[in-house]
Amino acid sequence: MATLTVRIDDELDRQLTELARETGRTKSQLVREMLRRQTTMALFQKVRRKAVPLAERAGYLTDEDIFRDFS
């Protein structure tokens, strides 16, 4: 496992410490989870930017269009 050092301000550290205490997790666990969520969202948005034009050209403009053909 790699190590990453990040500098955060005192207020963010206080909030992270409080959240860790409230959830029974370590600050490291929380930060890993937050980074995973953020990187997953960034990947999803990247894929979506590529897929939406293709879907629109194929006639899929709404969720209902997808459900109609794939449900």
CNS distance restraints for C-alpha pairs under 8 A (distance, minus, plus):
assign (resid   8 and name CA) (resid  12 and name CA) 6.28 0.50 0.50
assign (resid   8 and name CA) (resid  13 and name CA) 6.41 0.50 0.50
assign (resid   9 and name CA) (resid  13 and name CA) 6.28 0.50 0.50
assign (resid  10 and name CA) (resid  14 and name CA) 6.11 0.50 0.50
assign (resid  11 and name CA) (resid  15 and name CA) 6.24 0.50 0.50
assign (resid  12 and name CA) (resid  16 and name CA) 6.02 0.50 0.50
assign (resid  13 and name CA) (resid  17 and name CA) 5.96 0.50 0.50
assign (resid  14 and name CA) (resid  18 and name CA) 6.13 0.50 0.50
assign (resid  15 and name CA) (resid  19 and name CA) 6.12 0.50 0.50
assign (resid  16 and name CA) (resid  20 and name CA) 6.06 0.50 0.50
assign (resid  16 and name CA) (resid  27 and name CA) 6.34 0.50 0.50
assign (resid  16 and name CA) (resid  30 and name CA) 7.96 0.50 0.50
assign (resid  17 and name CA) (resid  21 and name CA) 6.21 0.50 0.50
assign (resid  17 and name CA) (resid  27 and name CA) 6.46 0.50 0.50
assign (resid  18 and name CA) (resid  22 and name CA) 6.13 0.50 0.50
assign (resid  19 and name CA) (resid  23 and name CA) 6.04 0.50 0.50
assign (resid  20 and name CA) (resid  24 and name CA) 5.73 0.50 0.50
assign (resid  20 and name CA) (resid  25 and name CA) 4.94 0.50 0.50
assign (resid  20 and name CA) (resid  26 and name CA) 5.38 0.50 0.50
assign (resid  20 and name CA) (resid  27 and name CA) 5.59 0.50 0.50
assign (resid  20 and name CA) (resid  30 and name CA) 7.02 0.50 0.50
assign (resid  21 and name CA) (resid  25 and name CA) 6.74 0.50 0.50
assign (resid  21 and name CA) (resid  26 and name CA) 7.71 0.50 0.50
assign (resid  25 and name CA) (resid  29 and name CA) 6.19 0.50 0.50
assign (resid  25 and name CA) (resid  30 and name CA) 6.79 0.50 0.50
assign (resid  26 and name CA) (resid  30 and name CA) 6.39 0.50 0.50
assign (resid  27 and name CA) (resid  31 and name CA) 6.12 0.50 0.50
assign (resid  28 and name CA) (resid  32 and name CA) 6.08 0.50 0.50
assign (resid  29 and name CA) (resid  33 and name CA) 6.19 0.50 0.50
assign (resid  30 and name CA) (resid  34 and name CA) 6.12 0.50 0.50
assign (resid  31 and name CA) (resid  35 and name CA) 6.03 0.50 0.50
assign (resid  32 and name CA) (resid  36 and name CA) 6.08 0.50 0.50
assign (resid  33 and name CA) (resid  37 and name CA) 6.17 0.50 0.50
assign (resid  34 and name CA) (resid  38 and name CA) 6.13 0.50 0.50
assign (resid  35 and name CA) (resid  39 and name CA) 6.01 0.50 0.50
assign (resid  36 and name CA) (resid  40 and name CA) 5.98 0.50 0.50
assign (resid  37 and name CA) (resid  41 and name CA) 6.17 0.50 0.50
assign (resid  38 and name CA) (resid  42 and name CA) 6.19 0.50 0.50
assign (resid  39 and name CA) (resid  43 and name CA) 6.18 0.50 0.50
assign (resid  40 and name CA) (resid  44 and name CA) 6.11 0.50 0.50
assign (resid  41 and name CA) (resid  45 and name CA) 6.11 0.50 0.50
assign (resid  42 and name CA) (resid  46 and name CA) 6.21 0.50 0.50
assign (resid  43 and name CA) (resid  47 and name CA) 6.23 0.50 0.50
assign (resid  44 and name CA) (resid  48 and name CA) 5.97 0.50 0.50
assign (resid  45 and name CA) (resid  49 and name CA) 6.10 0.50 0.50
assign (resid  46 and name CA) (resid  50 and name CA) 6.69 0.50 0.50
assign (resid  47 and name CA) (resid  51 and name CA) 6.07 0.50 0.50
assign (resid  48 and name CA) (resid  52 and name CA) 5.77 0.50 0.50
assign (resid  49 and name CA) (resid  53 and name CA) 7.41 0.50 0.50
assign (resid  50 and name CA) (resid  54 and name CA) 7.24 0.50 0.50
assign (resid  51 and name CA) (resid  55 and name CA) 6.10 0.50 0.50
assign (resid  52 and name CA) (resid  56 and name CA) 6.03 0.50 0.50
assign (resid  53 and name CA) (resid  57 and name CA) 6.20 0.50 0.50
assign (resid  54 and name CA) (resid  58 and name CA) 6.34 0.50 0.50
assign (resid  55 and name CA) (resid  59 and name CA) 6.35 0.50 0.50
assign (resid  55 and name CA) (resid  60 and name CA) 5.12 0.50 0.50
assign (resid  55 and name CA) (resid  61 and name CA) 7.20 0.50 0.50
assign (resid  56 and name CA) (resid  60 and name CA) 5.00 0.50 0.50
assign (resid  56 and name CA) (resid  61 and name CA) 5.51 0.50 0.50
assign (resid  59 and name CA) (resid  65 and name CA) 7.87 0.50 0.50
assign (resid  60 and name CA) (resid  65 and name CA) 5.40 0.50 0.50
assign (resid  60 and name CA) (resid  66 and name CA) 6.35 0.50 0.50
assign (resid  61 and name CA) (resid  65 and name CA) 6.49 0.50 0.50
assign (resid  62 and name CA) (resid  66 and name CA) 6.89 0.50 0.50
assign (resid  63 and name CA) (resid  67 and name CA) 6.23 0.50 0.50
assign (resid  64 and name CA) (resid  68 and name CA) 5.88 0.50 0.50
assign (resid  65 and name CA) (resid  69 and name CA) 6.57 0.50 0.50
assign (resid  66 and name CA) (resid  70 and name CA) 5.90 0.50 0.50
assign (resid  66 and name CA) (resid  71 and name CA) 7.84 0.50 0.50
assign (resid  67 and name CA) (resid  71 and name CA) 5.08 0.50 0.50
